[in-house]
C-alpha cells in the first residue's frame, strides 16, 4: 500500500536525504519517495504504520502529517505578509538608521552607502547563524552557487566584507561593481524560481528564519541593485 504524507521543515537536499533515510529505516516501510518542492513523502508499506511511529523517527525536526491533516494545517498557515514580517521589520530598521545618521546634514548618496553597508552586515549575520545549512538552501536558486558550490560557502563572508567596505567608505567603487554582479546573478535566479512557481525557502536571512521565496525577495534585491547602479554611475560620470 502507498500513503502520501506532508513533510514540513525541509529546506534543502540534505533535509530530503535525512528524511528519506529515517523513514526508510522504519520496519514495514519498503520504499520512500521524498519531494522537497511538494513538501511530501510517499511511503510504500507492507502494512499501515502508525503516524506516531513516523513522527518518532523524525525526532521532531520535521513535521509529518497525513494528507487530510495537512489540509487543515495549511488553512491555518500564516499569510504571506505574516511570514515576511521579519524581513519587512529589518528593512524598516535599516531605512530608519540610514535616515537618522544623516537627517541633520542630508546627503542621499551617503545615506545609500550606509544603508547598503548595514544591509550586508545584518544579512551576513543571519547567514552565519547557520553556516552549515545556508549553502544548500542558497544553491537551490542562485545560478553561480549551483555551478560553483564553494561560492555558497564564501557568500556570507563576501557580504560581510562588502558591508565593511561601504561603512568605512573604502574601495566603494569596487564594492559597488561586486554588488551589481553578485546581486544581479541572484536576482536572475530568484526571478526564475518565482516564474517556475517553486515553493522553496529564501536564504536571504539564512535558514534561522524560515522565509518563503516571494516577490519581496525580488524587490529587496532590486532596491540594492538600483542603489548600486545609481552610486556607480555618479562615481564614474
N, C-alpha and C positions, 0 to 999 in steps of 0.2 A: 504494500500500500504506500501511497505518497501523500504527504501532508505539507502544505506551504505555511511558513511562519514569517512574521515580520521581525526583523532584527534592527534594533536601534542602537546607536553608539559607534558604528563602524565609520572610520574616516579615511582609510587608505587600504592598499592591497595587503599590507601586513595584518590589518584587522581581519580581512577576509580569510587569510590563511589561518589565523588563530582560531576564528570561529569554526572554520571547516575542520580543523584538527580536533578541537574539543568535542564537537558534535559527532564526528566520525568515531571517536573513541568510546561512545556510549554503546553498551551492549544492546543489540537488537536493531541498531541503525546500520543499514547496508551501504548507503550512499548519501552524500550531502552535496548539494549544488548551491553555492552562496553567491548572491549578486549584490555588489556594492551600490550600483545605480538604483536598483529596485528596492534596496534595503530589505532583502528577504532571503530565506533559506528554504530549499525544497528537500525534504527528507524522505528517503525510501526506506521503509521499515518492514520487518517481518511481521511485527505486531505493534499496536499502539504503544507509544512511550509517553509516560506522564509528563505534563508540562513542567512540573516541579523538578523532575529529573533533568530536563533540558536546562532549566534556569540554574540549577546547582552546578551543572557542567560549565556554564559560562561565568560562574563566580561573581555575578552581579556587575561585571564590567560592561557587559552588553545586555540589553533587554530583549527578551524573546516573547512574542505573543502570537497566539493563533490568529488567523485572518479575521474572524468575526470580532475578536477582541481589539485587534489593531485598528479597525474602522472606528470603534468607539473612542480610542485614544486619539486618533487622527482628528476627530471632531473637536477634541479638547486642546489640540495643539495651539500654541500662541500664534498670534497673527505675525505677518512678516515685519510689521513695524515694531512689535514687541521683541522679536528675535534680533532685530538690528539696533535695539536701544543702546547697547554698549558702544557700538561704532558711532552712532549719532552723538552720544554724550562726549566721546573722545574728540570728535571734530568740533563740537561746541566749545570745549575747553581749549583746544588748540587755537581756534579763531579768537577766542576771548583773550588768551595770553598774548598772542601776537598784537592784538589791538592795544592792550594795556601797556605793553612795552614801548609803544610809540605814540600814544594818543596826545602827549604834550607837544611833541615835535613830529607831526605826522609825516611819514615817508613810506609810501606804498611799497617801494622796492625792498626797503629794509624789513618791513613787516612780512613780506612774502618770503624773504630769506629765512627769517626767524620761524615762520610757520612751517616751511619745508624742513628746517633743521629739527624742530620739535616733533614734527610728524615722524621723521625717520627714527629719532631716539625712542619715542614711545612705542612705535610699531615694532622696532627691533627687540625691545624689552619683552613684549608678549611672545614673540617668536622664540626667544632664548629661554623662556619658561619651560618649553618642551622641545628642546633642540633635536631630540631623537625622533619625535613624531612629526615635526614640521616638514622635513624633506619629502616624505612620501605623499603628504597632503598637497604640497606645493607642486609636485611633479604631475599631479592629476590635470592641471590646466595650463601651467607655464611651458611654452614650447621649448625654451632653452634648457630648462630643468629636465625636461623629458629626454632631450638629446644628450645633455651632459649632466649626469646625476650629481657630480661633485658640486656643481653650481648651486644646487638647492641647499647644500650644507654651508656654503660660503655666504649665501644671500643675507642672512640676518646680520652677519658681521659687516657686510658691504653696506647695508642700511645704516648701521651704527657709525661707520666711518664717514658716510655722506652727511649724516646728521651733525657730526663734529665739524666737518669742513664748512657747512653752511653757518653754523652758530659762531664759529671763530673767524668767518669771512676769509678762509684760506683756500686758495685754488678753487674759487667758486665757479669759474668758467668750466673747468674740468668736471666739477661735481654736477653742473647743470647738464653737460653733454651725457655723462653717465646716467643721470636720471632719465633723460629723454630716451636713451637706448633701452635700459632695463625695464622701465615702466611701459614703454611702447610695446615691447615684446610681451610683457604680462597682460597688457590691455587687449592685445590681439587674442591671447588665449582665453581671457575672460569672456570676450565677445563671442568667440566660437562656442564656448561652453553654454552660454545663455541661448544662442541660436539653436543649439542641439537640444536644448531643454533638459540638460542633465542636472540631476539633483545631487550636488556634492557640497562638501564643506569648504568655505572660503578660508584660506590660510593667511589672510592679511593680518589677523590678530593671533596668528599661531593656531595651536589646537587646544589651548587652555579655555578659550571662549568659543563655543561651537556656533559659529555664524554660518548661515546658509549663503551660497553663492547667489547673489541677486544683482539687480541693476545698480544698487548702491555701491557695489564694488567697482563697477564701471565708472560711476560718477566720481568716486574717490580718486581713482587713477587719473581720470580726465582733468580734475582740478589741479593735481600735481603737475601733469604734463603741460597744461595751459600756463601755469606759473613759470615753469622751467623754460618754455619756449619764449614767453614774454621777456623774461630776465636775460636769456641768452641773446635774443635779438637786440636788446638795448645795449648789452655789453660789447657786441660785435659791431653794431652800426651806430 
